Amino acid sequence: MATNPATYSPSQSLERRQQQQRRKIFLQADWTRTDGRSFHQCRPAFMRTGASNAASGSAYAEFGGTKVIVSVFGPRESKKAMMYSDTGRLNCNVSYTTFSTPTRGQGSDHKEYSSMLHKALEGAIILETFPKTTVDVFALVLESGGSDLPVIISCASLALADAGIMMYDLVSSVSVSCFGNNLVIDPTAEEEACQDGSLMIACMPARYEVTQLTLTGEWSTAKINEAMELCLDACLKLANIMRSCLKEIAS
């Protein structure tokens, strides 16, 4: 006789208890990160251009368990319904595959990340160089392993450069999580789930200009300054990796 399928998923109360236990560990002064990194050490970064032959430009980025591919199309003629503009338009879309997170079947467009990606890149692109046209940026998260948005922004900037879009400088991005008195750079998904607050910076290192800064949680002024210094230093080093990637293709 057929019976109704039974569930064996852990209860929410169990998940909450496990998260609280992890938080207690993270708040200890001498806890160690699961991947063996120090608090101020970023994950190894692998980046390359030309990930998609169908796009005007593309890039693939892999930072630990976070894997992203970005495709750029255009500049293309803007729709007739749009009003005339002396500057170009930038469209950004961020989406997740159905297998990108541990919870399967939750892949979808991420409107908040799409908007934040647009804000981070818009100030770096010389929009006057392609009037009446549009550049489309499509970011797809293949695997979500933490610090997704900074990886998306950095990868998208590399893809724009690969497409030949004129920019003032490359945009690199890094985030920091706060756990009590500890600051942890380039957090994993597990660390982000238990953080007290986060700070993310997207910047043009060569111009020492920030294109976007987001802050969540409660921070002291001293902690904000310390986190910004960590992010800006890491952004500078990441931009050097991105430039090396472009030089390898050009040579």
N, C-alpha and C positions, 0 to 999 in steps of 0.2 A: 504494500500500500504506500502511495506517495506521501511524503511528509514535507512540510515547509522547510526550506533551507534555514539552517541555524547560523547565527553570526558568531564570530570568534575574535572580533576586533577588540583591542583594549579599550576600557572605559575611559571617558574624558577625565574622570577623577584620578585614574592611574597615570595618565599622561601629564596631568597637572602636578602630581606628586613627583614624577620623574624630572619635570622641568624645574621644580623647586629645589630638588636635590642637586641638579646641575648648577643652578644659580648659587647655592651655598659653596660649591666647589670653586666657581669662578670668582667669588668674593674673597677667597683666601689669598693671602699675599704671595704664597709660594706655589700656586697651582701651575701645572704645565699644560700646554696646548696639545690636543690630541695628535696633531701632525708633527709634533716635535719642534716647531718654530719658537723663537723667542717672541716676546710681546711686540717688539718693534721690527719684526722680520716679515717681509711680504712673501707670498707664494711665488714659486718659479713661474715666469711668464713666457709662454710660447706664442708668437704671433707671426702670421704670414699673409701676404696679399695674393690676389688672383684665385680666391677660393671658389668663385663662380664665373664661368666663361660667358654666361648669358648677360651679365650685368656690365655697366660702364666701368665699375670698379667694385672690388669686394675685399674682404679680409676675414680671417679666422683667428680667434683668440682663445687660448686655454690657460686659465690661471687655476692650478690645482683642480678641484672638482667642478669648476665653472667653465663651460664651453659655449662660445657664442660665434655666430657667423652673421656678417652684415653685408648686404648688397646695396649698391647705389645705382640708380637709373637716372639718366638725364645728363645735362639740362635738356628738357623737352619743352615744346611750346605749351604755354598755359592754356587752359580752357577758355573759350571765347566769352563765357559768362563772367569770367573774372575781370575786374577793372584793370585798366592799363597801369603799369607800375614801372618806374625807372630801375627798380631793383628786382632781383630774382626772388623766388619763393622757395622755402624749404619745408618739405613734408617729412615727418618721422613717424614710424610705426614700430612698436616693440611687441613681440608675441612670444609665447612659450609653447614648445611642443608638448604633446600629451604625455610624453615619457620624461620630461625634464625634471620633475620633482618626484619624491618618494611616493606621493599620492597620485596614482595614475589617473589619466582621464581628465586632468584639470588644466590642460593647455588652453590658452586663450590670449586675446589681445590684452595688453597692459596699458590702459589709457594714461595712467599717472606717469609711468615710465616713459611713454611716448612724448608726453608734454615736457618732462624734465630733460629728455634727450635733446629735444628741439631747443630748449633754452640754453643748454650747455654748448651746443654747436653753433647756434645762430650768430653769436658775437664773434666767432672765429672765421666765418666764411665771408669773403668779399662779394656780397650779393650784387654789387653794381656791375660785376663782370658778366653777368648773364641776365640782362633785363628781359621782362616779358616771358621768362621761362621758369620752369620748376625743376628742382632736384628732389628726388624721392629717396629716402633712406629706410631700408627695411632691416630690422634687427631680429634675429631668431635665436632664442636661448635653447640650446640643445640639451644642456645639463645645468641645473641650478645648484651651485655648491657654495653660495655665499658671495657677498659683494657683487651681486649681479649688475647693478646699474653702473658702477665705475668701470667694469669690464666692457659693458655695452658701449659706453661713451668713448672709451679709448679705442675700441675696435672700429667704431663708426668713423672716428676721425681718420684712422688709417685707411679705411675704405674710401673716404672722400678724397684723400690724397692720391690713392691708387686710380681714382676716376679722373684725376686731373683738375679737380675743382680748386679754384684759387682760394687760398686761406692765408690769414695773417700768421698763423702758427698752428702746429698740431695741438690737439686738446688731449691731455692725459688726465686721468681721474683716479683718486684713491679715497678710501673711507677708513674711519677709525671708530671702534666701539669702546664704550666706557663701562668698566666693571668696578664700582666703588672708586678706589684711588688708582686703579690700573687702567692704562690705555692700551688697546690691542689694535694693531694696524692690519688691514686687509682681512677682516674676520670671515670665518666659515659660516655656513648656514646654521650650524649648531650653536655657535657663539652668538650670532645675531638674534637667535630665538630667546636668549637669556640676558641680553645687554640692558644696561640702565639707560643708555643713550647712544646716539651715533652722530658723527660729523662726516660729511662728504664734501670734497672739493674737486671741481673740474677747473683746470687752468691752462693757460698758454705759457709754458715755462720760459720760453725765450723772451717773452714780453713781460714776464712776471705779473700776469693779469689773470684774475679769477673770473671765469665765465659763469660759474654757479657754485653756491654754497648752501647746503641743507644741514639743519641741526634739529635733532629730536632729543627729548629728555631734559633733565636739569643739569646745567653745567656752571661751574665757577669760571670767572674771567681767566684765571690762571690756567685752568684745564683747557679752555677753548684755545688759548694762545699756544699751549704745548701741542694740542692735537693738530692745529693748523700748521705748525712748524714741521711736524712729522709728515703730514700729507703733502705739503709743498716740496719737501726734500724728496719724498718718494715719487712724486709726479715728475720732478726733474729727471730722475734716474730712469723712470718708465719711458719718458719722451725720448731719451737717448736710445733705448731699445727699439722704439718705433722708427726712429730715423735710420738706425742700422738696418732694419728690415727693408725700408725703402731703398737704401743704398745698394743692398744685395741684389734687388730686382733690377736696378738701373745699371749695375756693372756687368 
